[in-house]
Amino acid sequence: MATLNIRHLSPMIPSFNLDETQRFLEEVLGFKCSMNTETYRILSYDGFTLHLQQAGDISEMAVYMEVRDLDTLWEVVKNKLDKVQYREPFLQEYGMKEIHIVLPETKTLLFIGEPVQ
C-alpha cells in the first residue's frame, strides 16, 4: 500500500462566473487570490485553499490533493488503475505536475498534484 505524503486537500468548486465567485470570497470572507487564469482560480485564507474552476456539469465534484513525491506515488498506483479513468502525470500551465483519477461510482475527479521545482 502506498504511503501518501499529503500536504493538504482543497475543494474544487465549479462556478458559472469565476469573477463573481472570486469577488464574493475576497470581499465577504477575506480570501486572497494566489493564482488567476481565465478558467481557474486559487484563493487562500489562513493556510487553507479553495480552487475555483469554470463550471461544466455543476453536479460534478473535484478535490485537489497536493502531495510530496508524485513520481513515487505514480509508480505505486499506476498498475492498480485498470478499472477507473485516469490521466498519467503531466505538467499544468500553473506550475503543478498532476495525476487525474475519476473516483469509482462517482462524478468526482481527484486531482493529485505537486509543485514543479
C-alpha positions in Angstrom: 0.0 0.0 0.0 1.3 3.4 -0.9 2.0 5.9 1.8 0.6 9.2 0.8 2.6 12.2 1.7 -0.3 14.7 1.6 0.4 18.4 2.1 -3.2 19.4 2.1 -6.6 18.8 0.5 -8.6 21.6 -1.3 -12.2 21.5 -2.5 -12.6 22.5 -6.2 -15.7 24.5 -6.7 -17.3 24.8 -10.1 -18.5 28.3 -10.9 -20.6 29.7 -13.8 -19.0 33.1 -13.2 -15.5 32.9 -11.8 -15.1 36.7 -11.3 -18.3 37.0 -9.2 -17.5 33.9 -7.1 -13.9 35.2 -6.5 -15.3 38.7 -5.7 -17.6 37.2 -3.0 -14.8 35.1 -1.4 -12.4 38.1 -1.3 -14.8 40.9 -0.3 -17.1 39.0 2.0 -14.9 36.3 3.5 -11.4 37.8 3.2 -9.8 35.2 0.9 -6.8 36.3 -1.3 -6.3 35.2 -4.9 -2.9 33.4 -5.3 -3.5 32.2 -8.9 -5.8 33.6 -11.6 -6.4 32.3 -15.1 -9.4 32.6 -17.4 -10.8 29.3 -16.3 -9.2 28.5 -12.9 -8.5 30.4 -9.7 -6.9 29.5 -6.3 -7.9 31.5 -3.3 -6.2 31.3 0.2 -7.1 32.1 3.7 -5.1 31.3 6.8 -3.3 28.4 5.2 -6.4 26.9 3.5 -7.1 27.0 -0.2 -10.2 26.9 -2.4 -9.8 26.1 -6.1 -12.4 27.6 -8.4 -12.9 26.2 -11.9 -15.1 27.2 -14.8 -18.3 25.1 -14.4 -19.1 22.4 -16.9 -21.7 20.0 -15.4 -22.5 21.6 -12.0 -23.2 18.2 -10.5 -19.6 17.1 -10.9 -17.2 17.5 -8.0 -13.5 17.7 -7.7 -10.9 17.6 -4.9 -7.3 18.7 -5.1 -4.8 16.7 -3.1 -1.3 18.2 -3.0 1.4 15.7 -2.2 5.1 15.3 -2.0 6.9 12.9 -4.4 4.3 12.5 -7.0 6.5 10.3 -9.2 7.0 7.7 -6.5 3.2 7.7 -5.8 2.6 7.2 -9.5 4.9 4.1 -9.6 3.0 2.6 -6.8 -0.6 3.2 -8.1 -0.3 3.1 -11.9 -0.9 -0.7 -12.2 -3.9 -0.5 -9.9 -6.0 1.8 -12.1 -7.3 -0.6 -14.7 -11.0 -0.1 -13.7 -11.1 3.7 -13.5 -10.5 6.6 -15.8 -7.2 8.4 -15.2 -4.6 10.6 -16.7 -1.0 9.8 -16.0 1.4 12.5 -14.7 1.6 15.7 -16.8 2.6 19.3 -16.4 -0.1 22.0 -15.9 0.3 25.6 -17.0 0.0 26.8 -13.4 3.2 25.1 -12.2 1.9 21.8 -11.0 2.6 18.2 -12.1 -0.6 16.2 -11.7 -2.4 12.9 -12.0 -6.2 12.9 -12.5 -8.4 10.0 -11.4 -12.1 9.6 -11.6 -13.2 8.0 -8.3 -15.2 4.8 -8.9 -19.0 5.1 -8.9 -18.9 8.9 -8.5 -18.8 12.0 -10.6 -15.7 13.1 -8.6 -12.4 13.9 -10.2 -9.4 13.6 -7.8 -6.5 15.8 -8.8 -3.2 14.7 -7.2 -0.5 17.3 -7.7 2.9 18.5 -6.7 4.5 21.9 -7.4 7.1 21.7 -10.2 10.5 22.6 -8.8 
